[in-house]
Amino acid sequence: MATRKQEAPALPTSFDDVAVQTLPTSSFDERLIAVQHELKAPKGQYNSFGKYAYRNAEDILEAVKPLLKKYSLRMTISDTIHSIKTSGMMYVEATVSVTDGHTSARVSAQAGIDPNRKGMDIAQSFGSSSSYARKYALNGMFLIDDTKDADATNTHGKGAPVTQAPVKQPLTPEIIDRMKTAVEFGKAEDVRTALVKYAATEEQIKQIFG
């Protein structure tokens, strides 16, 4: 009886083809899960106004590189600039791709771009939005939760958790002066992040950003 020769599957001709011509394998999923499980991305940045630690994209990248090497995975990050026709608003879409050469996973995140952002030139404005989008794409890929630890509101089965609204701090003249100085030195993004912790009036915000 004649037998048919089974042809080998075509290999992807470019990295873009990898996402379409994925070869079924549990090995890739197992390795990606291992990276997600083992990754410990420290909060290596500190916001002096809000007085809290946080992580940025660079912190995540430094922590994940050894794990990618350990599990023979390759990661790339790309940015694409989009414009909404109806409003003219621009935004950057960051895409994180992880592959073993056969199978890949991709996660994207977006961030708006404000070319007229106070305290930043056009390059800094685009760079800030890119960093923001990349951070959240990395968060999605490696299952990093940036929300604060909710253990304080967890009753551990002893009743329903009680959610309390955060108490905002008063915005003193001293803090306003420090924020104005930070804006002048290109730290407007840090100031905007810190302002959510303060009970700032519209007049005070105008005073800070001019």
LOMAR-610036 format. One line per field, with one value per residue: residue in three letters; x, y, z of N, C-alpha, C, O, CB in turn. Coordinates in steps of 0.05 Angstrom, whole numbers, plus 5000, padded with zeros to 4 digits. Glycine has a CB too. Example, Ala and Ser with C-alpha at 12.3 -4.5 7.8 and 13.67 -1.06 7.14 Angstrom:
REM LOMAR-610036
rest: (ALA/SER)
n_X: (5264/5257)
n_Y: (4886/4955)
n_Z: (5156/5142)
ca_X: (5246/5273)
ca_Y: (4910/4979)
ca_Z: (5156/5143)
c_X: (5264/5258)
c_Y: (4934/5001)
c_Z: (5156/5157)
o_X: (5285/5268)
o_Y: (4934/5023)
o_Z: (5169/5161)
cb_X: (5226/5282)
cb_Y: (4911/4988)
cb_Z: (5181/5114)
This chain:
REM LOMAR-610036
rest: (MET/ALA/THR/ARG/LYS/GLN/GLU/ALA/PRO/ALA/LEU/PRO/THR/SER/PHE/ASP/ASP/VAL/ALA/VAL/GLN/THR/LEU/PRO/THR/SER/SER/PHE/ASP/GLU/ARG/LEU/ILE/ALA/VAL/GLN/HIS/GLU/LEU/LYS/ALA/PRO/LYS/GLY/GLN/TYR/ASN/SER/PHE/GLY/LYS/TYR/ALA/TYR/ARG/ASN/ALA/GLU/ASP/ILE/LEU/GLU/ALA/VAL/LYS/PRO/LEU/LEU/LYS/LYS/TYR/SER/LEU/ARG/MET/THR/ILE/SER/ASP/THR/ILE/HIS/SER/ILE/LYS/THR/SER/GLY/MET/MET/TYR/VAL/GLU/ALA/THR/VAL/SER/VAL/THR/ASP/GLY/HIS/THR/SER/ALA/ARG/VAL/SER/ALA/GLN/ALA/GLY/ILE/ASP/PRO/ASN/ARG/LYS/GLY/MET/ASP/ILE/ALA/GLN/SER/PHE/GLY/SER/SER/SER/SER/TYR/ALA/ARG/LYS/TYR/ALA/LEU/ASN/GLY/MET/PHE/LEU/ILE/ASP/ASP/THR/LYS/ASP/ALA/ASP/ALA/THR/ASN/THR/HIS/GLY/LYS/GLY/ALA/PRO/VAL/THR/GLN/ALA/PRO/VAL/LYS/GLN/PRO/LEU/THR/PRO/GLU/ILE/ILE/ASP/ARG/MET/LYS/THR/ALA/VAL/GLU/PHE/GLY/LYS/ALA/GLU/ASP/VAL/ARG/THR/ALA/LEU/VAL/LYS/TYR/ALA/ALA/THR/GLU/GLU/GLN/ILE/LYS/GLN/ILE/PHE/GLY)
n_X: (5017/5012/5045/5036/5079/5092/5093/5139/5122/5119/5171/5171/5183/5198/5201/5151/5118/5118/5078/5033/5042/5043/5073/5046/5062/5076/5119/5136/5094/5100/5151/5144/5106/5138/5175/5140/5125/5173/5193/5214/5204/5233/5212/5244/5245/5232/5183/5189/5152/5102/5119/5128/5147/5159/5157/5190/5193/5245/5263/5233/5253/5308/5302/5277/5311/5353/5321/5297/5341/5354/5312/5314/5287/5265/5257/5223/5210/5167/5146/5089/5063/5000/4944/4883/4833/4786/4793/4845/4881/4941/4971/5014/5028/5052/5084/5098/5135/5145/5183/5202/5224/5190/5138/5099/5082/5043/5033/4999/4998/4972/4985/4969/4993/5017/5037/5043/5057/5071/5135/5163/5199/5184/5207/5216/5163/5141/5176/5163/5110/5118/5150/5113/5072/5102/5115/5065/5052/5091/5076/5028/5046/5078/5047/5046/5023/5007/4978/4966/4984/4930/4923/4913/4859/4836/4796/4806/4767/4734/4692/4660/4704/4724/4721/4757/4757/4814/4849/4862/4921/4934/4952/5006/5038/5093/5100/5077/5114/5159/5139/5131/5184/5203/5174/5196/5246/5236/5206/5152/5117/5125/5105/5051/5035/5043/5006/4956/4951/4941/4897/4884/4867/4836/4860/4909/4933/4939/4975/5020/5033/5033)
n_Y: (4976/5044/5098/5164/5218/5259/5328/5375/5428/5496/5541/5603/5663/5713/5755/5777/5739/5700/5708/5693/5643/5603/5549/5493/5483/5463/5477/5530/5559/5539/5559/5615/5622/5607/5649/5692/5676/5676/5727/5784/5847/5903/5963/6012/6067/6133/6178/6241/6279/6255/6218/6161/6096/6070/6030/6033/6024/6011/5987/5939/5916/5907/5869/5826/5809/5770/5725/5716/5700/5654/5620/5616/5654/5706/5776/5833/5903/5949/6013/6048/6104/6135/6171/6201/6213/6244/6277/6292/6278/6249/6186/6137/6070/6016/5954/5892/5836/5767/5710/5643/5631/5599/5599/5654/5709/5767/5833/5894/5964/6030/6101/6169/6227/6290/6343/6395/6394/6421/6442/6405/6389/6372/6323/6301/6296/6258/6216/6208/6190/6143/6113/6105/6075/6030/6009/5991/5954/5916/5903/5877/5833/5805/5798/5836/5872/5937/5961/5984/5946/5910/5887/5911/5922/5874/5826/5774/5732/5744/5777/5827/5865/5931/5990/6049/6117/6150/6199/6263/6303/6370/6423/6457/6524/6517/6466/6476/6513/6479/6443/6477/6490/6439/6430/6469/6446/6404/6362/6353/6310/6277/6312/6316/6264/6262/6299/6276/6260/6304/6356/6395/6458/6488/6537/6532/6491/6517/6555/6524/6501/6543)
n_Z: (5000/4983/5014/5040/5038/5092/5094/5122/5168/5145/5160/5196/5160/5178/5236/5244/5222/5259/5297/5270/5246/5288/5322/5354/5420/5486/5514/5507/5533/5584/5598/5594/5634/5677/5678/5690/5741/5770/5765/5798/5804/5827/5861/5841/5838/5865/5886/5906/5920/5927/5962/5956/5932/5867/5806/5742/5670/5659/5707/5707/5660/5673/5712/5686/5644/5659/5668/5619/5590/5619/5607/5552/5519/5475/5475/5449/5442/5415/5387/5364/5333/5335/5308/5324/5281/5287/5331/5329/5367/5390/5403/5434/5419/5452/5442/5469/5455/5463/5448/5429/5382/5354/5375/5398/5442/5451/5477/5483/5499/5510/5509/5517/5480/5495/5462/5480/5533/5596/5616/5586/5527/5457/5445/5496/5513/5478/5492/5546/5544/5514/5550/5591/5565/5551/5600/5620/5582/5591/5643/5632/5602/5638/5682/5724/5779/5791/5830/5897/5957/5981/6030/6078/6078/6077/6106/6115/6112/6155/6150/6108/6067/6083/6048/6046/6030/6005/6044/6026/6025/6050/6005/6014/6014/6012/5989/5940/5918/5914/5876/5832/5821/5806/5759/5727/5719/5686/5708/5705/5697/5742/5780/5766/5777/5832/5849/5855/5907/5936/5960/5916/5890/5831/5821/5848/5818/5768/5786/5795/5745/5711)
ca_X: (5000/5028/5044/5040/5100/5082/5111/5145/5110/5136/5181/5165/5204/5205/5190/5122/5104/5117/5052/5012/5048/5052/5074/5036/5081/5071/5145/5136/5076/5112/5173/5133/5094/5160/5185/5120/5125/5198/5201/5210/5212/5233/5204/5270/5242/5219/5170/5194/5129/5081/5133/5123/5164/5145/5175/5186/5198/5274/5265/5223/5272/5332/5295/5268/5332/5366/5301/5294/5365/5352/5292/5319/5266/5274/5236/5227/5190/5165/5127/5076/5048/4974/4929/4854/4825/4764/4802/4873/4898/4961/4978/5034/5021/5076/5079/5118/5133/5163/5183/5223/5231/5168/5113/5103/5060/5045/5015/5002/4986/4972/4987/4965/5015/5010/5060/5045/5060/5087/5160/5175/5199/5169/5220/5210/5135/5138/5190/5149/5087/5129/5158/5088/5059/5119/5113/5040/5053/5107/5059/5009/5060/5090/5027/5054/5002/5018/4961/4978/4976/4904/4921/4902/4830/4827/4788/4813/4744/4720/4672/4665/4725/4715/4737/4757/4767/4839/4848/4882/4936/4932/4974/5017/5054/5120/5098/5072/5139/5175/5128/5137/5212/5206/5163/5216/5268/5227/5195/5123/5103/5126/5088/5024/5031/5042/4983/4932/4951/4936/4872/4892/4846/4843/4878/4935/4944/4948/4998/5042/5040/5034)
ca_Y: (5000/5068/5116/5192/5232/5283/5351/5390/5454/5518/5558/5632/5677/5737/5756/5783/5715/5682/5711/5681/5615/5592/5520/5486/5472/5470/5486/5560/5568/5533/5577/5641/5621/5607/5677/5707/5667/5681/5755/5802/5874/5921/5991/6026/6096/6146/6204/6256/6295/6237/6201/6133/6082/6058/6019/6041/6003/6002/5968/5913/5904/5897/5845/5804/5800/5745/5704/5711/5685/5628/5603/5618/5669/5732/5796/5858/5923/5969/6035/6058/6129/6136/6196/6199/6233/6261/6297/6300/6270/6229/6168/6117/6042/5999/5925/5874/5809/5747/5687/5623/5625/5585/5609/5681/5723/5796/5849/5922/5984/6056/6125/6194/6245/6318/6358/6421/6389/6441/6433/6385/6394/6353/6297/6291/6290/6232/6196/6202/6173/6117/6098/6098/6053/6006/5998/5977/5931/5897/5894/5858/5809/5790/5797/5854/5888/5961/5972/5981/5923/5914/5870/5926/5922/5846/5816/5746/5715/5752/5796/5841/5886/5959/6007/6076/6136/6162/6226/6278/6322/6398/6432/6481/6541/6505/6444/6489/6524/6456/6432/6496/6486/6414/6434/6484/6428/6382/6341/6358/6284/6269/6330/6308/6239/6268/6317/6261/6256/6329/6369/6419/6473/6495/6559/6522/6477/6538/6568/6506/6496/6568)
ca_Z: (5000/4981/5037/5033/5053/5106/5091/5147/5168/5136/5181/5192/5145/5192/5263/5243/5215/5282/5311/5254/5241/5314/5323/5380/5439/5514/5525/5508/5554/5610/5603/5599/5661/5696/5680/5704/5769/5783/5762/5821/5794/5850/5857/5844/5835/5888/5881/5931/5928/5938/5982/5952/5913/5844/5786/5715/5650/5662/5730/5698/5640/5686/5727/5669/5626/5667/5666/5590/5583/5633/5594/5523/5506/5464/5478/5435/5448/5393/5391/5340/5338/5322/5311/5322/5261/5295/5350/5324/5390/5384/5425/5427/5426/5456/5439/5479/5443/5474/5430/5431/5355/5341/5387/5410/5456/5448/5494/5476/5517/5497/5526/5501/5477/5496/5453/5494/5561/5609/5627/5569/5498/5442/5448/5523/5515/5465/5507/5570/5537/5506/5574/5605/5550/5552/5628/5624/5565/5606/5665/5622/5593/5661/5704/5746/5789/5803/5851/5924/5972/5993/6053/6101/6077/6075/6133/6116/6117/6180/6143/6083/6069/6085/6031/6055/6011/6014/6054/6011/6042/6041/5988/6027/5996/6009/5970/5914/5909/5906/5851/5810/5814/5793/5732/5712/5713/5669/5724/5705/5699/5771/5795/5760/5791/5860/5856/5862/5935/5950/5956/5902/5877/5804/5822/5855/5795/5749/5797/5792/5717/5696)
c_X: (5018/5024/5049/5061/5089/5102/5115/5131/5129/5145/5175/5189/5213/5192/5160/5106/5101/5090/5030/5017/5059/5051/5065/5057/5075/5096/5145/5118/5088/5135/5164/5120/5115/5172/5166/5121/5150/5206/5194/5222/5211/5223/5229/5269/5228/5208/5172/5170/5107/5092/5125/5142/5148/5166/5169/5194/5227/5277/5255/5242/5297/5326/5288/5290/5345/5346/5296/5317/5363/5334/5293/5296/5277/5251/5243/5205/5190/5143/5115/5060/5023/4962/4900/4844/4805/4773/4830/4892/4916/4965/4999/5024/5047/5068/5103/5114/5154/5161/5206/5233/5210/5141/5118/5078/5064/5024/5020/4988/4990/4975/4984/4990/5005/5035/5064/5048/5079/5112/5174/5177/5186/5181/5215/5181/5130/5152/5176/5125/5096/5136/5133/5075/5075/5117/5088/5038/5069/5091/5040/5022/5068/5072/5036/5031/5013/5000/4973/4968/4950/4901/4909/4872/4819/4821/4793/4790/4727/4698/4678/4686/4712/4733/4734/4769/4793/4836/4870/4895/4932/4957/4985/5033/5082/5120/5094/5097/5158/5165/5133/5166/5217/5196/5183/5240/5259/5215/5164/5107/5103/5107/5059/5016/5027/5017/4958/4930/4944/4908/4878/4868/4855/4863/4906/4948/4954/4973/5023/5052/5041/5011)
c_Y: (5025/5086/5145/5204/5257/5306/5365/5417/5476/5534/5587/5645/5703/5736/5761/5758/5696/5684/5697/5650/5602/5562/5512/5473/5481/5482/5517/5570/5563/5552/5605/5643/5621/5634/5694/5701/5677/5711/5771/5830/5894/5949/6008/6056/6108/6173/6220/6273/6277/6219/6172/6122/6071/6047/6031/6019/5993/5983/5940/5900/5892/5871/5821/5793/5774/5721/5696/5694/5657/5610/5605/5630/5696/5751/5821/5877/5943/5989/6042/6083/6129/6164/6191/6221/6253/6283/6307/6291/6248/6211/6147/6090/6026/5970/5910/5847/5791/5722/5668/5616/5611/5596/5637/5690/5752/5810/5878/5940/6012/6079/6150/6211/6274/6334/6384/6417/6409/6428/6412/6395/6371/6325/6284/6282/6262/6210/6188/6184/6145/6100/6088/6074/6028/5993/5981/5953/5909/5886/5872/5832/5792/5790/5812/5872/5913/5974/5967/5956/5928/5897/5885/5926/5894/5835/5786/5728/5723/5772/5810/5862/5914/5976/6036/6094/6148/6191/6242/6299/6350/6406/6458/6498/6530/6483/6455/6500/6501/6445/6450/6493/6461/6416/6448/6467/6403/6359/6343/6332/6275/6286/6322/6282/6244/6284/6302/6257/6281/6341/6396/6432/6479/6518/6551/6507/6496/6551/6550/6504/6521/6573)
c_Z: (5000/5005/5027/5050/5066/5104/5117/5145/5160/5160/5176/5179/5158/5219/5263/5237/5239/5296/5296/5251/5267/5313/5351/5397/5467/5526/5527/5530/5581/5617/5609/5627/5682/5700/5696/5734/5783/5783/5788/5812/5817/5842/5862/5842/5859/5880/5907/5939/5940/5960/5980/5931/5891/5825/5759/5696/5653/5685/5722/5679/5654/5701/5710/5650/5634/5664/5636/5581/5594/5618/5563/5509/5496/5466/5462/5443/5425/5399/5364/5348/5322/5326/5306/5304/5271/5314/5346/5347/5381/5409/5415/5436/5428/5455/5449/5467/5455/5456/5436/5403/5340/5350/5399/5425/5454/5466/5486/5497/5504/5518/5508/5501/5477/5488/5468/5524/5574/5621/5610/5540/5484/5445/5476/5526/5502/5481/5532/5565/5528/5531/5589/5592/5553/5580/5630/5605/5578/5630/5656/5614/5617/5686/5729/5754/5802/5824/5878/5938/5986/6019/6077/6101/6075/6103/6136/6125/6142/6175/6117/6087/6068/6068/6041/6034/6021/6022/6040/6030/6032/6025/5999/6007/5992/5988/5942/5902/5899/5879/5828/5801/5798/5764/5715/5704/5698/5683/5726/5709/5728/5787/5791/5776/5821/5868/5864/5892/5951/5942/5942/5888/5848/5803/5829/5832/5774/5759/5793/5763/5699/5677)
o_X: (5037/5002/5066/5061/5079/5125/5096/5129/5153/5129/5173/5212/5233/5175/5146/5083/5083/5079/5010/4999/5081/5031/5076/5070/5068/5095/5154/5126/5086/5137/5175/5124/5112/5178/5174/5117/5148/5222/5171/5246/5189/5225/5234/5290/5213/5223/5159/5168/5096/5077/5116/5152/5124/5190/5147/5200/5232/5293/5268/5247/5306/5343/5293/5289/5347/5355/5292/5314/5370/5339/5274/5286/5296/5228/5266/5183/5211/5124/5129/5045/5023/4969/4892/4846/4806/4762/4838/4916/4908/4962/5000/5014/5061/5048/5125/5092/5177/5139/5226/5248/5210/5124/5140/5056/5087/5002/5043/4970/5008/4968/4997/5007/4988/5053/5086/5042/5101/5112/5195/5158/5177/5166/5210/5176/5116/5141/5176/5120/5082/5130/5133/5067/5064/5116/5089/5023/5062/5093/5036/5011/5065/5081/5034/5020/5027/5007/4989/4946/4948/4878/4896/4860/4795/4838/4787/4793/4708/4687/4700/4687/4692/4757/4712/4789/4794/4821/4893/4882/4927/4979/4973/5042/5093/5138/5105/5102/5171/5181/5139/5172/5232/5208/5187/5253/5274/5213/5152/5087/5082/5094/5043/4994/5010/5007/4941/4908/4940/4898/4877/4851/4879/4880/4925/4973/4975/4991/5045/5076/5048/5010)
o_Y: (5027/5087/5149/5200/5275/5302/5368/5429/5475/5540/5595/5640/5714/5720/5750/5755/5679/5663/5689/5635/5593/5550/5521/5453/5505/5495/5527/5587/5579/5560/5619/5662/5634/5642/5709/5719/5685/5720/5771/5834/5901/5957/6017/6069/6093/6190/6214/6279/6284/6206/6159/6136/6064/6052/6038/5997/5969/5964/5920/5876/5871/5853/5798/5770/5756/5699/5673/5675/5637/5586/5596/5620/5706/5744/5830/5868/5953/5984/6042/6082/6125/6178/6177/6245/6277/6305/6327/6297/6229/6220/6142/6087/6023/5962/5913/5836/5798/5713/5676/5597/5610/5601/5641/5679/5762/5801/5887/5931/6016/6075/6151/6209/6281/6339/6395/6436/6412/6407/6402/6409/6352/6305/6260/6262/6246/6188/6165/6165/6125/6077/6066/6055/6006/5968/5959/5934/5885/5862/5852/5810/5767/5783/5802/5886/5911/5995/5949/5947/5946/5894/5872/5930/5890/5836/5775/5711/5709/5784/5806/5875/5919/5977/6047/6087/6155/6206/6235/6311/6355/6397/6479/6488/6533/6482/6445/6496/6504/6437/6441/6494/6460/6404/6441/6473/6383/6337/6336/6331/6265/6276/6322/6280/6232/6281/6312/6251/6281/6336/6417/6419/6476/6518/6560/6509/6492/6558/6561/6505/6520/6593)
o_Z: (5016/5016/5009/5075/5052/5112/5133/5124/5167/5178/5152/5186/5151/5225/5280/5246/5239/5305/5308/5255/5268/5305/5371/5389/5471/5547/5548/5545/5599/5640/5626/5641/5703/5723/5713/5751/5807/5799/5797/5812/5825/5819/5885/5843/5873/5869/5926/5963/5961/5974/5999/5913/5894/5828/5753/5705/5650/5683/5729/5680/5646/5703/5717/5642/5617/5657/5630/5565/5581/5616/5550/5489/5508/5460/5462/5451/5416/5414/5343/5367/5297/5344/5288/5310/5265/5314/5356/5345/5367/5431/5391/5458/5408/5467/5440/5469/5458/5450/5448/5399/5315/5333/5410/5421/5455/5469/5483/5510/5488/5542/5487/5519/5462/5504/5467/5539/5564/5633/5618/5531/5497/5447/5478/5540/5513/5484/5540/5580/5535/5532/5600/5605/5556/5582/5641/5610/5577/5636/5669/5619/5616/5708/5751/5737/5822/5835/5881/5932/6002/6028/6094/6123/6071/6121/6157/6142/6148/6193/6106/6107/6055/6072/6043/6021/6045/6009/6043/6047/6008/6030/5994/5986/5970/5971/5922/5878/5878/5862/5806/5777/5779/5746/5692/5684/5698/5672/5746/5722/5737/5806/5810/5786/5834/5891/5877/5902/5975/5920/5955/5877/5841/5786/5817/5828/5762/5744/5789/5758/5676/5663)
cb_X: (4981/5021/5064/5014/5124/5076/5100/5176/5098/5122/5212/5159/5196/5196/5205/5116/5119/5139/5046/5011/5069/5034/5102/5012/5110/5062/5168/5127/5049/5123/5193/5112/5076/5181/5190/5092/5123/5220/5187/5225/5194/5261/5180/5289/5227/5239/5141/5218/5117/5070/5126/5093/5180/5128/5172/5202/5194/5292/5247/5195/5280/5343/5271/5245/5353/5375/5275/5292/5391/5342/5264/5324/5243/5284/5231/5228/5196/5158/5140/5058/5066/4955/4940/4840/4814/4742/4800/4875/4880/4987/4953/5062/5001/5090/5072/5118/5136/5157/5185/5214/5256/5170/5101/5110/5058/5040/5020/4989/5000/4946/5014/4942/5031/5000/5058/5020/5069/5070/5156/5160/5229/5168/5251/5217/5118/5150/5218/5139/5071/5153/5175/5069/5055/5148/5113/5017/5065/5133/5043/4995/5084/5117/5021/5079/4983/5023/4932/4972/4999/4882/4948/4912/4820/4849/4758/4837/4753/4740/4668/4639/4745/4714/4728/4773/4747/4861/4850/4869/4966/4929/4965/5035/5056/5130/5076/5051/5153/5175/5098/5132/5229/5190/5137/5226/5282/5249/5207/5114/5116/5154/5092/5020/5054/5066/4977/4932/4978/4958/4856/4913/4840/4817/4868/4933/4922/4925/4994/5035/5021/5060)
cb_Y: (5000/5084/5108/5208/5238/5276/5370/5393/5461/5536/5554/5645/5682/5762/5777/5805/5700/5690/5741/5693/5611/5603/5510/5466/5480/5446/5477/5571/5553/5504/5577/5649/5596/5587/5689/5702/5637/5666/5767/5792/5883/5923/5999/6016/6104/6148/6201/6274/6309/6220/6211/6128/6060/6080/5988/6067/6014/6027/5979/5917/5925/5918/5850/5813/5821/5746/5712/5737/5699/5632/5610/5590/5673/5729/5803/5854/5938/5954/6059/6036/6154/6114/6217/6200/6219/6245/6284/6330/6261/6241/6153/6124/6030/6006/5918/5873/5811/5740/5696/5598/5610/5555/5590/5701/5713/5805/5844/5927/5984/6061/6126/6210/6239/6327/6363/6437/6360/6454/6422/6359/6399/6360/6299/6313/6311/6233/6206/6228/6186/6120/6116/6122/6061/6013/6021/5996/5938/5910/5918/5869/5816/5801/5768/5870/5873/5981/5960/6006/5915/5906/5859/5955/5939/5828/5822/5742/5687/5763/5816/5853/5883/5969/6005/6079/6158/6159/6227/6292/6315/6417/6435/6473/6569/6495/6424/6512/6540/6435/6428/6525/6486/6392/6449/6508/6421/6373/6340/6371/6263/6272/6359/6303/6219/6284/6334/6234/6246/6349/6373/6411/6499/6502/6580/6504/6458/6559/6573/6478/6475/6569)
cb_Z: (5025/4955/5059/5035/5035/5136/5070/5151/5195/5115/5184/5218/5117/5176/5280/5222/5193/5302/5314/5226/5218/5336/5317/5377/5431/5530/5508/5481/5551/5610/5579/5578/5664/5687/5652/5693/5771/5770/5739/5847/5770/5862/5876/5824/5809/5912/5871/5927/5903/5916/6011/5943/5927/5830/5785/5709/5622/5666/5754/5684/5620/5705/5746/5652/5623/5696/5679/5574/5592/5661/5603/5512/5526/5435/5507/5404/5475/5366/5404/5327/5331/5333/5290/5350/5236/5308/5378/5321/5413/5375/5436/5440/5406/5483/5410/5511/5412/5504/5401/5446/5354/5348/5407/5388/5486/5419/5524/5448/5545/5481/5542/5513/5451/5524/5423/5488/5566/5632/5654/5570/5487/5412/5443/5544/5501/5436/5514/5583/5514/5488/5592/5606/5521/5547/5649/5620/5537/5616/5677/5598/5577/5667/5711/5739/5808/5781/5850/5941/5991/5973/6060/6100/6054/6062/6137/6136/6120/6200/6166/6073/6046/6114/6002/6081/6005/5993/6085/5987/6041/6065/5958/6051/6008/6036/5977/5917/5931/5928/5854/5820/5839/5808/5733/5728/5739/5653/5752/5680/5681/5782/5787/5730/5787/5869/5832/5847/5945/5943/5982/5881/5892/5788/5842/5880/5783/5745/5827/5803/5705/5681)
